């Protein structure tokens, strides 16, 4: 009987606290722009051109191979966030065909379960940061100029 009393008390307390806590967390994590959400993701899934700083950008492949092991260490193109609240870290560095670092503008698109979640632009050749996100599978696509044709890094969760 005591167990039932404790469970009812705990359930009532959780019911009072959870909506306040979760609504503030969801409000902070809900970064999908309404205009982009209405447009759908058909255009984003194709290799459509994007513009940052007046330059046309196109989707580029991630650099792989032994010479990029350090740059890609700890980061992946796709990650799975399993907790109710997760920190999604992104770190992207662009480079030219010769391997030199690029300072050209680029943008990243982060997808949650296949749907566009957030687009972030950079006016320099590097971009890093983090977001609070809910559970799901997150992936990244990088759009760069023709001069910055490769990238390293990706996504990680904690």
DSSP file (Angstrom, degrees, kcal/mol; ACC not computed):
  #  RESIDUE AA STRUCTURE BP1 BP2  ACC     N-H-->O    O-->H-N    N-H-->O    O-->H-N    TCO  KAPPA ALPHA  PHI   PSI    X-CA   Y-CA   Z-CA
    1    1 A X     >        0   0    0      0, 0.0     4,-1.9     0, 0.0     5,-0.1   0.000 360.0 360.0 360.0 -38.2    0.0    0.0    0.0
    2    2 A X  H  >  +     0   0    0      1,-0.2     4,-2.5     2,-0.2     5,-0.2   0.882 360.0  55.1 -63.9 -37.1    2.9    2.4    0.8
    3    3 A X  H  > S+     0   0    0      1,-0.2     4,-2.6     2,-0.2    -1,-0.2   0.924 107.1  49.5 -62.3 -43.4    4.4    1.7   -2.7
    4    4 A X  H  > S+     0   0    0      1,-0.2     4,-2.4     2,-0.2    -1,-0.2   0.907 110.1  50.9 -62.1 -41.6    1.1    2.7   -4.3
    5    5 A X  H  X S+     0   0    0     -4,-1.9     4,-2.3     1,-0.2    -1,-0.2   0.915 111.7  47.4 -62.2 -43.9    1.0    5.9   -2.3
    6    6 A X  H  X S+     0   0    0     -4,-2.5     4,-2.9     2,-0.2     5,-0.2   0.901 111.7  50.4 -65.2 -41.2    4.6    6.8   -3.3
    7    7 A X  H  X S+     0   0    0     -4,-2.6     4,-2.7     2,-0.2    -2,-0.2   0.905 111.7  47.5 -64.6 -41.1    3.9    6.1   -6.9
    8    8 A X  H  X S+     0   0    0     -4,-2.4     4,-2.3     2,-0.2    -2,-0.2   0.921 114.1  47.4 -65.3 -43.5    0.8    8.2   -7.0
    9    9 A X  H  X S+     0   0    0     -4,-2.3     4,-2.3     2,-0.2    -2,-0.2   0.928 114.3  46.6 -63.1 -45.8    2.7   11.1   -5.2
   10   10 A X  H  X S+     0   0    0     -4,-2.9     4,-2.7     1,-0.2     5,-0.2   0.912 112.0  51.1 -62.9 -43.3    5.6   10.8   -7.6
   11   11 A X  H  X S+     0   0    0     -4,-2.7     4,-2.1    -5,-0.2    -1,-0.2   0.895 110.7  48.3 -62.2 -40.9    3.3   10.7  -10.6
   12   12 A X  H  X S+     0   0    0     -4,-2.3     4,-1.5     2,-0.2    -1,-0.2   0.912 112.9  48.0 -66.3 -42.6    1.5   13.8   -9.5
   13   13 A X  H  X S+     0   0    0     -4,-2.3     4,-2.1     1,-0.2     5,-0.2   0.917 112.7  48.5 -64.1 -43.0    4.7   15.7   -8.8
   14   14 A X  H  X S+     0   0    0     -4,-2.7     4,-2.8     1,-0.2     5,-0.3   0.880 107.9  55.2 -64.6 -37.7    6.1   14.6  -12.2
   15   15 A X  H  X S+     0   0    0     -4,-2.1     4,-0.6    -5,-0.2    -1,-0.2   0.825 111.5  44.8 -65.4 -31.0    2.9   15.7  -13.9
   16   16 A X  H  < S+     0   0    0     -4,-1.5     4,-0.5    -3,-0.2    -2,-0.2   0.877 121.9  35.2 -79.3 -38.4    3.2   19.2  -12.4
   17   17 A X  H  X S+     0   0    0     -4,-2.1     4,-2.3    -5,-0.1     3,-0.4   0.874 105.8  66.1 -85.5 -39.8    6.9   19.7  -13.1
   18   18 A X  H  X S+     0   0    0     -4,-2.8     4,-3.3    -5,-0.2     5,-0.4   0.871  96.8  52.8 -57.6 -45.9    7.4   17.9  -16.5
   19   19 A X  H  X S+     0   0    0     -4,-0.6     4,-2.1    -5,-0.3    -1,-0.2   0.906 113.1  44.9 -60.1 -39.5    5.2   20.2  -18.7
   20   20 A X  H  > S+     0   0    0     -4,-0.5     4,-1.5    -3,-0.4    -1,-0.2   0.943 118.9  41.7 -67.2 -47.6    7.1   23.3  -17.5
   21   21 A X  H  X S+     0   0    0     -4,-2.3     4,-1.9     1,-0.2    -2,-0.2   0.946 118.2  44.8 -65.5 -49.4   10.5   21.7  -17.9
   22   22 A X  H  X S+     0   0    0     -4,-3.3     4,-3.1    -5,-0.2     5,-0.3   0.865 109.3  55.0 -67.7 -36.4    9.8   20.0  -21.2
   23   23 A X  H  X S+     0   0    0     -4,-2.1     4,-2.2    -5,-0.4    -1,-0.2   0.888 110.0  46.9 -66.6 -35.6    8.2   22.9  -22.8
   24   24 A X  H  X S+     0   0    0     -4,-1.5     4,-1.7    -5,-0.2    -1,-0.2   0.889 115.1  46.3 -71.5 -36.7   11.2   25.1  -22.1
   25   25 A X  H  X S+     0   0    0     -4,-1.9     4,-2.2     2,-0.2    -2,-0.2   0.928 114.0  47.4 -68.7 -44.4   13.6   22.5  -23.4
   26   26 A X  H  X S+     0   0    0     -4,-3.1     4,-2.0     1,-0.2    -2,-0.2   0.892 109.8  54.0 -64.5 -38.9   11.5   21.8  -26.5
   27   27 A X  H  < S+     0   0    0     -4,-2.2    -1,-0.2    -5,-0.3    -2,-0.2   0.895 111.9  44.9 -62.2 -38.8   11.2   25.6  -27.1
   28   28 A X  H  < S+     0   0    0     -4,-1.7    -2,-0.2     1,-0.2    -1,-0.2   0.851 117.4  43.9 -72.1 -34.0   15.0   25.8  -27.0
   29   29 A X  H  < S+     0   0    0     -4,-2.2     2,-1.7    -5,-0.1    -2,-0.2   0.675  88.1  93.8 -86.0 -17.9   15.5   22.7  -29.2
   30   30 A X     <  +     0   0    0     -4,-2.0    -1,-0.1    -5,-0.2   103,-0.1  -0.571  42.4 148.4 -79.7  89.5   12.8   23.6  -31.8
   31   31 A X        +     0   0    0     -2,-1.7     2,-0.4    86,-0.1    -1,-0.2   0.295  22.0 123.6-107.8   8.4   15.0   25.4  -34.3
   32   32 A X        -     0   0    0     86,-0.1     2,-0.3    -3,-0.1    86,-0.1  -0.578  62.8-129.0 -72.4 126.3   13.2   24.5  -37.5
   33   33 A X     >  -     0   0    0     -2,-0.4     4,-2.4     1,-0.1     5,-0.2  -0.611  10.8-133.7 -76.9 132.6   12.3   27.7  -39.3
   34   34 A X  H  > S+     0   0    0     -2,-0.3     4,-2.1     1,-0.2     5,-0.2   0.873 103.9  53.1 -56.9 -40.0    8.6   27.7  -40.2
   35   35 A X  H  > S+     0   0    0      1,-0.2     4,-1.4     2,-0.2    -1,-0.2   0.929 112.2  44.3 -62.2 -44.8    9.2   28.9  -43.7
   36   36 A X  H  > S+     0   0    0      1,-0.2     4,-0.8     2,-0.2    -1,-0.2   0.866 110.8  55.4 -66.8 -36.3   11.7   26.1  -44.4
   37   37 A X  H >< S+     0   0    0     -4,-2.4     3,-0.6     1,-0.2    -1,-0.2   0.887 107.4  49.2 -65.7 -37.8    9.4   23.6  -42.8
   38   38 A X  H 3< S+     0   0    0     -4,-2.1    -1,-0.2     1,-0.2    -2,-0.2   0.831 103.2  60.9 -70.7 -31.5    6.6   24.5  -45.1
   39   39 A X  H 3< S-     0   0    0     -4,-1.4     3,-0.3    -5,-0.2     4,-0.3   0.724 102.5-140.9 -68.5 -19.9    8.7   24.2  -48.2
   40   40 A X    <<  -     0   0    0     -4,-0.8     4,-0.2    -3,-0.6    -1,-0.2  -0.242  21.4 -84.3  83.1-178.1    9.4   20.6  -47.4
   41   41 A X  S  > S+     0   0    0      1,-0.1     4,-2.1     2,-0.1     5,-0.2   0.317  96.0 100.2-111.9   7.7   12.6   18.7  -47.9
   42   42 A X  H  > S+     0   0    0     -3,-0.3     4,-1.2     1,-0.2    -1,-0.1   0.926  88.0  45.5 -59.0 -45.0   12.4   17.8  -51.5
   43   43 A X  H  4>S+     0   0    0     -4,-0.3     5,-0.7     1,-0.2    -1,-0.2   0.860 112.7  51.1 -68.0 -34.9   14.7   20.6  -52.5
   44   44 A X  H  45S+     0   0    0      1,-0.2    -1,-0.2    -4,-0.2    -2,-0.2   0.809 105.3  55.0 -74.3 -30.0   17.2   19.9  -49.7
   45   45 A X  H  <5S+     0   0    0     -4,-2.1    -1,-0.2     2,-0.1    -2,-0.2   0.791 100.8  70.7 -74.3 -26.5   17.5   16.2  -50.5
   46   46 A X  T  <5S-     0   0    0     -4,-1.2     2,-1.7    -5,-0.2    13,-0.0  -0.362 105.0 -99.5 -79.7 168.4   18.5   17.0  -54.1
   47   47 A X  T   5 +     0   0    0     -2,-0.1    -3,-0.1    11,-0.1     2,-0.1  -0.320  64.7 166.2 -83.5  55.3   21.9   18.6  -54.9
   48   48 A X      < -     0   0    0     -2,-1.7    11,-0.2    -5,-0.7     2,-0.2  -0.400  39.7-108.2 -73.1 148.0   20.2   22.0  -55.1
   49   49 A X        -     0   0    0      9,-0.1     2,-0.3    -2,-0.1     9,-0.2  -0.508  34.4-165.8 -75.3 144.2   22.4   25.0  -55.1
   50   50 A X  E     -A   57   0A   0      7,-1.9     7,-3.7    -2,-0.2     2,-0.4  -0.839  11.1-134.0-122.2 163.4   22.4   27.2  -52.0
   51   51 A X  E     +A   56   0A   0     -2,-0.3     2,-0.4     5,-0.2     5,-0.2  -0.980  23.5 169.5-125.1 134.7   23.6   30.7  -51.5
   52   52 A X  E >  S-A   55   0A   0      3,-1.8     3,-1.7    -2,-0.4    53,-0.1  -0.976  78.9  -7.2-137.8 125.3   25.8   32.1  -48.7
   53   53 A X  T 3  S-     0   0    0     -2,-0.4     3,-0.1     1,-0.3    52,-0.1   0.828 129.4 -57.3  60.3  32.2   27.3   35.5  -48.9
   54   54 A X  T 3  S+     0   0    0      1,-0.2     2,-0.4     0, 0.0    -1,-0.3   0.487 112.2 117.7  79.4   2.4   26.2   35.8  -52.6
   55   55 A X  E <   -A   52   0A   0     -3,-1.7    -3,-1.8    90,-0.0     2,-0.3  -0.851  66.2-122.2-106.1 140.1   28.0   32.7  -53.6
   56   56 A X  E     -A   51   0A   0     -2,-0.4     2,-0.3    -5,-0.2    90,-0.3  -0.607  31.5-163.0 -76.0 136.2   26.3   29.6  -55.0
   57   57 A X  E     -A   50   0A   0     -7,-3.7    -7,-1.9    -2,-0.3     2,-0.3  -0.883   7.5-165.0-120.7 151.3   27.1   26.5  -53.0
   58   58 A X  E     -B  144   0B   0     86,-2.8    86,-2.3    -2,-0.3    -9,-0.1  -0.959  35.4 -89.8-134.1 155.6   26.7   22.8  -53.8
   59   59 A X  E     -B  143   0B   0     -2,-0.3     2,-0.3    84,-0.3    84,-0.2  -0.383  47.1-165.4 -65.9 137.0   26.7   19.6  -51.7
   60   60 A X  E     -B  142   0B   0     82,-2.4    82,-0.5    -2,-0.1     2,-0.1  -0.874  18.6-108.3-125.3 155.3   30.2   18.2  -51.3
   61   61 A X        -     0   0    0     88,-0.4    90,-0.9    -2,-0.3     2,-0.3  -0.445  34.3-108.3 -80.8 156.1   31.5   14.8  -50.1
   62   62 A X  B     -f  151   0C   0     88,-0.2     2,-0.2    -2,-0.1    90,-0.2  -0.626  35.6-112.4 -80.4 140.1   33.3   14.3  -46.8
   63   63 A X        +     0   0    0     88,-3.3     2,-0.3    -2,-0.3    90,-0.2  -0.543  41.9 176.2 -72.4 136.1   37.0   13.6  -47.0
   64   64 A X        +     0   0    0     -2,-0.2     3,-0.2    88,-0.1     2,-0.1  -0.804  24.6  84.7-130.2 174.6   38.1   10.1  -45.9
   65   65 A X  S >  S-     0   0    0     -2,-0.3     3,-1.5     1,-0.1     4,-0.2  -0.375  87.0 -67.4 113.4 166.3   41.3    8.3  -45.8
   66   66 A X  G >  S+     0   0    0      1,-0.3     3,-1.2     2,-0.2     4,-0.3   0.804 125.5  60.9 -63.8 -31.5   44.2    8.0  -43.5
   67   67 A X  G 3  S+     0   0    0      1,-0.2    -1,-0.3    -3,-0.2     4,-0.2   0.665 108.4  45.5 -71.7 -13.3   45.4   11.6  -43.9
   68   68 A X  G <> S+     0   0    0     -3,-1.5     4,-2.2     1,-0.1    -1,-0.2   0.276  79.6 105.1-109.3   9.0   42.0   12.8  -42.6
   69   69 A X  H <> S+     0   0    0     -3,-1.2     4,-1.0     1,-0.2    -2,-0.1   0.907  82.7  46.3 -57.6 -45.6   41.8   10.5  -39.6
   70   70 A X  H  4 S+     0   0    0     -4,-0.3     3,-0.4     1,-0.2    -1,-0.2   0.904 112.7  49.6 -66.0 -41.3   42.6   13.2  -37.1
   71   71 A X  H  4 S+     0   0    0      1,-0.2    -1,-0.2    -4,-0.2    -2,-0.2   0.846 118.3  39.1 -66.4 -33.9   40.2   15.7  -38.6
   72   72 A X  H >< S+     0   0    0     -4,-2.2     3,-2.3    80,-0.1    -1,-0.2   0.521  84.8 128.9 -92.9  -6.9   37.4   13.2  -38.6
   73   73 A X  T 3< S+     0   0    0     -4,-1.0     3,-0.1    -3,-0.4    -3,-0.0  -0.269  81.4   5.7 -57.9 125.0   38.1   11.6  -35.3
   74   74 A X  T 3  S+     0   0    0      1,-0.2     2,-0.3    79,-0.1    -1,-0.3   0.354 112.8  97.6  86.5  -5.3   35.1   11.6  -33.0
   75   75 A X    <   -     0   0    0     -3,-2.3     2,-0.3    81,-0.1    -1,-0.2  -0.897  47.3-177.1-120.2 147.3   32.7   12.9  -35.7
   76   76 A X  B     -G  155   0C   0     79,-2.5    79,-3.3    -2,-0.3     3,-0.1  -0.899  36.4-124.1-135.3 163.5   30.4   11.1  -38.1
   77   77 A X  S    S+     0   0    0     -2,-0.3    63,-1.5     1,-0.2     2,-0.4   0.831 103.9  30.1 -75.3 -33.8   28.0   12.0  -41.0
   78   78 A X  E    S+C  139   0B   0     61,-0.2     2,-0.3    77,-0.1    61,-0.2  -0.993  71.1 176.0-129.3 133.7   25.1   10.3  -39.1
   79   79 A X  E     -C  138   0B   0     59,-2.9    59,-2.9    -2,-0.4     2,-0.5  -0.949  23.1-134.1-133.5 155.6   24.7   10.0  -35.3
   80   80 A X  E     -C  137   0B   0     -2,-0.3     2,-0.6    57,-0.2    57,-0.2  -0.951  10.5-157.8-113.4 124.4   21.9    8.6  -33.1
   81   81 A X  E     +C  136   0B   0     55,-3.3    55,-2.3    -2,-0.5     5,-0.1  -0.899  15.1 174.9-100.1 117.2   20.7   10.5  -30.1
   82   82 A X        +     0   0    0     -2,-0.6    53,-0.2    53,-0.2    -1,-0.1   0.659  48.4  81.7-102.4 -18.1   19.1    8.1  -27.7
   83   83 A X  S    S-     0   0    0     51,-0.1     3,-0.2     1,-0.1    53,-0.0  -0.390  85.2-114.1 -86.0 166.1   18.3   10.3  -24.6
   84   84 A X  S    S+     0   0    0      1,-0.2     2,-0.4    50,-0.1    51,-0.3   0.898 110.4  26.5 -62.6 -40.8   15.3   12.6  -24.2
   85   85 A X  S    S+     0   0    0     49,-0.2     2,-0.3     2,-0.0    -1,-0.2  -0.995  79.9 169.2-127.0 126.4   17.7   15.6  -24.2
   86   86 A X  E     -H  133   0C   0     47,-2.9    47,-2.6    -2,-0.4     2,-0.6  -0.891  33.8-124.8-131.6 159.0   21.1   15.3  -26.0
   87   87 A X  E     -H  132   0C   0     -2,-0.3    71,-1.7    45,-0.2     2,-0.7  -0.953  23.4-158.3-105.1 120.7   23.9   17.7  -27.0
   88   88 A X  E     -HI 131 157C   0     43,-3.2    43,-2.0    -2,-0.6     2,-0.4  -0.890   8.7-161.4-101.1 114.8   24.5   17.5  -30.7
   89   89 A X  E     -HI 130 156C   0     67,-3.4    67,-2.0    -2,-0.7     2,-0.4  -0.780   5.3-168.6 -96.5 138.1   28.0   18.8  -31.6
   90   90 A X  E     +HI 129 155C   0     39,-2.6    39,-2.1    -2,-0.4     2,-0.3  -0.986  10.2 171.7-126.4 141.3   28.9   19.9  -35.1
   91   91 A X  E     +HI 128 154C   0     63,-2.3    63,-2.8    -2,-0.4     2,-0.4  -0.909   6.2 170.7-149.6 115.4   32.4   20.6  -36.4
   92   92 A X  E     -HI 127 153C   0     35,-3.0    35,-2.3    -2,-0.3     2,-0.4  -0.993  10.1-177.3-133.8 134.3   33.2   21.2  -40.1
   93   93 A X  E     -HI 126 152C   0     59,-2.0    59,-2.2    -2,-0.4     2,-0.2  -0.999  16.8-148.6-129.3 128.1   36.3   22.4  -41.8
   94   94 A X  E     - I   0 151C   0     31,-2.8     8,-2.0    -2,-0.4     2,-0.3  -0.640  16.1-178.4 -98.3 155.7   36.4   23.0  -45.5
   95   95 A X  E     -JI 101 150C   0     55,-2.3    55,-1.9     6,-0.3    54,-0.3  -0.955  23.7-112.1-146.8 164.1   39.4   22.6  -47.8
   96   96 A X    >   -     0   0    0      4,-2.7     3,-1.5    -2,-0.3    52,-0.1  -0.289  44.7 -92.4 -87.9 177.1   40.4   22.9  -51.5
   97   97 A X  T 3  S+     0   0    0     50,-0.4    -1,-0.1     1,-0.3    51,-0.1   0.818 127.1  56.6 -59.6 -31.7   41.3   20.1  -53.9
   98   98 A X  T 3  S-     0   0    0      2,-0.1    -1,-0.3     1,-0.1     3,-0.1   0.590 120.2-109.3 -78.2  -9.3   45.0   20.6  -53.0
   99   99 A X  S <  S+     0   0    0     -3,-1.5    -2,-0.1     1,-0.3     2,-0.1   0.360  73.1 138.4  97.4  -5.0   44.2   20.0  -49.3
  100  100 A X        -     0   0    0      1,-0.1    -4,-2.7    -5,-0.1    -1,-0.3  -0.447  63.1 -97.5 -73.0 147.0   44.7   23.6  -48.2
  101  101 A X  B     -J   95   0C   0     -6,-0.2     2,-0.3    -2,-0.1    -6,-0.3  -0.348  38.9-138.6 -62.6 143.5   42.3   25.1  -45.7
  102  102 A X        -     0   0    0     -8,-2.0    -8,-0.3    23,-0.2    23,-0.1  -0.812  19.3-168.4-106.4 146.5   39.5   27.2  -47.3
  103  103 A X        +     0   0    0     -2,-0.3    23,-0.1    21,-0.2     2,-0.1   0.200  51.3 121.6-112.4  11.7   38.2   30.5  -46.0
  104  104 A X  S    S-     0   0    0      1,-0.1   -10,-0.1    20,-0.1    -2,-0.1  -0.410  70.7 -97.8 -76.1 151.7   35.2   30.5  -48.4
  105  105 A X        +     0   0    0     18,-0.2    40,-0.5   -53,-0.1     2,-0.3  -0.314  50.4 162.3 -66.1 151.8   31.6   30.7  -47.0
  106  106 A X  E     -ED 122 144B   0     16,-2.0    16,-3.0    18,-0.3     2,-0.3  -0.948  23.6-139.0-156.3 172.5   29.6   27.5  -46.7
  107  107 A X  E     -ED 121 143B   0     36,-2.4    36,-3.0    -2,-0.3     2,-0.4  -0.977   4.8-147.2-139.4 155.5   26.6   26.1  -45.0
  108  108 A X  E     -ED 120 142B   0     12,-3.0    12,-2.5    -2,-0.3     2,-0.5  -0.944   6.0-154.6-119.1 145.0   25.6   22.9  -43.2
  109  109 A X  E     -ED 119 141B   0     32,-2.7    32,-2.1    -2,-0.4     2,-0.5  -0.986   9.0-157.6-117.1 125.4   22.1   21.3  -43.1
  110  110 A X  E     -ED 118 140B   0      8,-3.5     7,-3.1    -2,-0.5     8,-1.9  -0.890   8.9-159.9-104.5 130.1   21.3   19.1  -40.2
  111  111 A X  E     -ED 116 139B   0     28,-2.9    28,-2.1    -2,-0.5     2,-0.5  -0.883   8.0-155.5-112.2 139.8   18.6   16.5  -40.7
  112  112 A X  E >  S-ED 115 138B   0      3,-2.9     3,-2.1    -2,-0.4    26,-0.2  -0.971  82.5 -20.4-114.4 119.4   16.6   14.8  -38.0
  113  113 A X  T 3  S-     0   0    0     24,-3.5    -1,-0.2    -2,-0.5    25,-0.1   0.850 129.2 -51.3  51.1  39.1   15.1   11.4  -39.1
  114  114 A X  T 3  S+     0   0    0     23,-0.4     2,-0.4     1,-0.2    -1,-0.3   0.316 117.8 107.0  86.7  -7.8   15.4   12.5  -42.7
  115  115 A X  E <  S-E  112   0B   0     -3,-2.1    -3,-2.9     1,-0.0    -1,-0.2  -0.829  82.6 -97.0-105.7 142.9   13.7   15.9  -42.3
  116  116 A X  E     +E  111   0B   0     -2,-0.4    -5,-0.3    -5,-0.2     3,-0.1  -0.366  45.3 170.4 -58.2 127.5   15.5   19.2  -42.4
  117  117 A X  E     -     0   0B   0     -7,-3.1     2,-0.3     1,-0.4    -6,-0.2   0.795  59.1 -12.3-105.8 -47.5   16.1   20.3  -38.8
  118  118 A X  E     -E  110   0B   0     -8,-1.9    -8,-3.5   -86,-0.1     2,-0.4  -0.982  48.0-151.6-160.0 144.3   18.5   23.3  -39.0
  119  119 A X  E     -E  109   0B   0     -2,-0.3     2,-0.4   -10,-0.2   -10,-0.2  -0.985  17.1-173.8-119.0 131.4   20.7   25.1  -41.5
  120  120 A X  E     -E  108   0B   0    -12,-2.5   -12,-3.0    -2,-0.4     2,-0.3  -0.987   6.9-156.1-127.5 134.0   23.7   27.0  -40.3
  121  121 A X  E     -E  107   0B   0     -2,-0.4     2,-0.4   -14,-0.2   -14,-0.2  -0.788   3.6-162.8-111.0 153.3   26.0   29.2  -42.4
  122  122 A X  E     -E  106   0B   0    -16,-3.0   -16,-2.0    -2,-0.3     5,-0.1  -0.995  16.6-158.4-133.2 139.7   29.6   30.3  -42.0
  123  123 A X  S    S+     0   0    0     -2,-0.4     2,-0.2   -18,-0.2   -18,-0.2   0.486  83.6  53.0 -92.7  -4.4   31.4   33.1  -43.7
  124  124 A X  S    S-     0   0    0      2,-0.3   -18,-0.3   -18,-0.1   -21,-0.2  -0.577 100.9 -96.1-117.6-176.6   34.8   31.4  -43.0
  125  125 A X  S    S+     0   0    0     -2,-0.2   -31,-2.8   -23,-0.1     2,-0.3   0.392 100.3  58.4 -86.5   4.2   36.1   28.0  -43.7
  126  126 A X  E     +H   93   0C   0    -33,-0.2    -2,-0.3   -23,-0.1     2,-0.3  -0.954  53.7 178.5-133.7 154.0   35.3   26.5  -40.3
  127  127 A X  E     +H   92   0C   0    -35,-2.3   -35,-3.0    -2,-0.3     2,-0.3  -0.937   9.8 160.3-153.9 127.6   32.1   26.0  -38.2
  128  128 A X  E     +H   91   0C   0     -2,-0.3     2,-0.3   -37,-0.2   -37,-0.2  -0.993  15.8 108.7-148.0 154.0   31.7   24.4  -34.8
  129  129 A X  E     -H   90   0C   0    -39,-2.1   -39,-2.6    -2,-0.3     2,-0.3  -0.976  45.1-106.6 169.0-167.0   29.1   24.5  -32.1
  130  130 A X  E     -H   89   0C   0     -2,-0.3     2,-0.3   -41,-0.2   -41,-0.2  -0.985  14.6-159.2-151.1 159.2   26.4   22.5  -30.4
  131  131 A X  E     -H   88   0C   0    -43,-2.0   -43,-3.2    -2,-0.3     2,-0.5  -0.968  25.2-120.4-135.3 149.3   22.6   22.3  -30.1
  132  132 A X  E     +H   87   0C   0     -2,-0.3     2,-0.3   -45,-0.2   -45,-0.2  -0.839  46.3 171.7 -87.2 128.2   20.3   20.7  -27.5
  133  133 A X  E     -H   86   0C   0    -47,-2.6   -47,-2.9    -2,-0.5     3,-0.1  -0.902  30.0-118.9-136.0 162.1   18.2   18.2  -29.4
  134  134 A X        -     0   0    0     -2,-0.3   -49,-0.2   -49,-0.2   -50,-0.1  -0.218  54.8 -63.8 -86.5-175.8   15.7   15.4  -28.7
  135  135 A X  S    S+     0   0    0    -51,-0.3     2,-0.3   -53,-0.2   -53,-0.2  -0.385  83.2  90.9 -72.8 151.0   16.1   11.7  -29.5
  136  136 A X  E    S-C   81   0B   0    -55,-2.3   -55,-3.3    -3,-0.1     2,-0.5  -0.904  76.9 -65.4 153.0-178.7   16.4   10.7  -33.1
  137  137 A X  E     -C   80   0B   0     -2,-0.3   -24,-3.5   -57,-0.2     2,-0.4  -0.916  47.6-165.0-105.3 123.6   18.9   10.1  -35.9
  138  138 A X  E     +CD  79 112B   0    -59,-2.9   -59,-2.9    -2,-0.5     2,-0.3  -0.874   8.9 178.2-113.0 139.9   20.8   13.2  -37.1
  139  139 A X  E     -CD  78 111B   0    -28,-2.1   -28,-2.9    -2,-0.4     2,-0.4  -0.917  15.2-139.4-135.9 163.9   22.8   13.6  -40.3
  140  140 A X  E     - D   0 110B   0    -63,-1.5     2,-0.4    -2,-0.3   -30,-0.2  -0.954  10.0-170.7-128.8 142.8   24.7   16.4  -41.9
  141  141 A X  E     - D   0 109B   0    -32,-2.1   -32,-2.7    -2,-0.4     2,-0.5  -0.995  15.3-150.6-127.4 138.0   25.1   17.7  -45.5
  142  142 A X  E     -BD  60 108B   0    -82,-0.5   -82,-2.4    -2,-0.4     2,-0.5  -0.927   5.3-163.4-114.7 131.8   27.7   20.3  -46.3
  143  143 A X  E     +BD  59 107B   0    -36,-3.0   -36,-2.4    -2,-0.5   -84,-0.3  -0.962  20.7 166.1-115.7 118.4   27.3   22.8  -49.1
  144  144 A X  E     -BD  58 106B   0    -86,-2.3   -86,-2.8    -2,-0.5   -38,-0.1  -0.754  36.6 -97.5-126.2 171.1   30.5   24.6  -50.2
  145  145 A X        -     0   0    0    -40,-0.5   -88,-0.1    -2,-0.2    -1,-0.1  -0.266  45.2 -99.0 -78.6 174.7   31.7   26.8  -53.1
  146  146 A X  S    S+     0   0    0    -90,-0.3     3,-0.2     1,-0.2    -1,-0.1   0.815 123.9  55.7 -67.2 -28.3   33.6   25.3  -56.0
  147  147 A X  S    S+     0   0    0      1,-0.2     2,-1.1   -51,-0.1   -50,-0.4   0.897 106.6  50.5 -70.4 -39.1   36.9   26.5  -54.5
  148  148 A X  S    S+     0   0    0      1,-0.2   -52,-0.2   -52,-0.1    -1,-0.2  -0.753  70.4 160.1 -98.6  87.1   36.2   24.6  -51.2
  149  149 A X        +     0   0    0     -2,-1.1   -88,-0.4   -54,-0.3     2,-0.3   0.444  53.0  42.9 -95.3   0.0   35.4   21.3  -52.6
  150  150 A X  E     - I   0  95C   0    -55,-1.9   -55,-2.3   -90,-0.1     2,-0.3  -0.929  58.3-166.9-140.6 163.3   35.9   19.0  -49.6
  151  151 A X  E     -fI  62  94C   0    -90,-0.9   -88,-3.3    -2,-0.3     2,-0.3  -0.990   4.3-159.5-149.3 158.1   35.2   19.0  -45.8
  152  152 A X  E     + I   0  93C   0    -59,-2.2   -59,-2.0    -2,-0.3     2,-0.4  -0.884  54.9  43.6-130.9 164.5   36.1   17.1  -42.7
  153  153 A X  E     + I   0  92C   0     -2,-0.3     2,-0.3   -90,-0.2   -61,-0.2  -0.816  53.3 176.9 104.9-143.5   34.5   16.7  -39.3
  154  154 A X  E     - I   0  91C   0    -63,-2.8   -63,-2.3    -2,-0.4     2,-0.3  -1.000  36.8 -26.8 144.0-141.6   30.8   16.0  -38.8
  155  155 A X  E     +GI  76  90C   0    -79,-3.3   -79,-2.5    -2,-0.3     2,-0.3  -0.816  42.9 174.3-116.7 152.0   28.4   15.4  -35.9
  156  156 A X  E     - I   0  89C   0    -67,-2.0   -67,-3.4    -2,-0.3     2,-0.3  -0.975  16.2-144.1-148.6 154.7   28.8   13.9  -32.4
  157  157 A X  E       I   0  88C   0     -2,-0.3   -69,-0.2   -69,-0.2   -77,-0.0  -0.874 360.0 360.0-120.0 155.4   26.5   13.5  -29.5
  158  158 A X              0   0    0    -71,-1.7   -70,-0.1    -2,-0.3    -1,-0.1   0.259 360.0 360.0-150.6 360.0   27.0   13.7  -25.7
